[in-house]
C-alpha cells in the first residue's frame, strides 16, 4: 500500500513537472498482474497571456530609454507593453501610457487582476503617465524611469499603491498568437 502511494506521488510529481516545463515525457508502469501501462501527459499549450508575460520577462534588465521599444534600443514603459503584446492577433495597442489607459477594454478591480492585465499609475502629472504588465501574485513588470532597467515590483509596495490609478484588461477574449515573428 505504501509503495503504491510513493509510486503515485512520484508519477504525479513527474507528470506535473513535465506539464509545467512544457516537456514531453511518458512513463511505463508495471502492474501487479504483469501487464504494463504507458502514461503520457497531454501537451499543454501556452495561453496568449502567458506568451505576453514570457516576452516581457525576456526583457528583464534591459535599460530604460525614453521612446525605446526594443531590447536592442531599450524600453520606456509603454514601449515595453507594445513589445510584449506585439504577437497578439487582433490587438493594436496605442503607444503612450495615457492612450493605453483609455483603450477599449474593461477596467479591472485589484482583487480581480489576472496575468497580462495592464496597470496604470500617475507619477508626475495629473493623469496616467506610467504603465506596467501584471504578472500575478502581486507582481508586475515595467520599465520604471531613466537610469534604471526593466524590473519586477510589487503592487502592494507603498509607493506603487499611492500612485496606482486603474487596471485594464486588453487581451481579446479568444485570441491567438500571430504565427509570424
JOCORGI-V98871 format. One record per backbone hydrogen bond with DSSP energy under -0.5 kcal/mol. CO is the residue of the C=O (numbers start at 1). NH is the residue of the N-H. Records with the same first field share a line. If there is no record, write none. Layout:
BEGIN
CO = NH  NH
END
This chain:
BEGIN
1 = 5
2 = 6
3 = 7
4 = 8
5 = 9
6 = 10
7 = 11
8 = 12
9 = 13
10 = 14
11 = 15
12 = 16
13 = 17
14 = 18
15 = 19
16 = 20
17 = 21
18 = 23
19 = 22
23 = 25
25 = 41
27 = 29  39
29 = 31  37
31 = 34
35 = 31
37 = 29  39
38 = 40
39 = 27
43 = 45
47 = 51
48 = 52
49 = 53
50 = 54
51 = 55
52 = 56
53 = 57
54 = 58
56 = 59
57 = 60
59 = 62
62 = 150
63 = 75
65 = 68
68 = 76
70 = 74
74 = 70
75 = 65
76 = 80
77 = 81
78 = 82
79 = 83
80 = 84
81 = 85
83 = 86
85 = 88
87 = 89  178
88 = 91
91 = 93
96 = 100
97 = 101
98 = 102
99 = 102
100 = 103
103 = 105
106 = 169
109 = 112
110 = 113
114 = 117
117 = 134
118 = 168
119 = 132
120 = 165  166
121 = 123  129  130
130 = 121
132 = 119  134
133 = 141
134 = 116
136 = 139
138 = 155
139 = 135  136
140 = 153
141 = 133
142 = 144  151
145 = 148
148 = 64
149 = 144
150 = 61
151 = 142
153 = 140
154 = 157
157 = 161
158 = 162
159 = 163
160 = 164
163 = 122
166 = 120
167 = 108
168 = 118  170
172 = 175
173 = 175
176 = 89
END
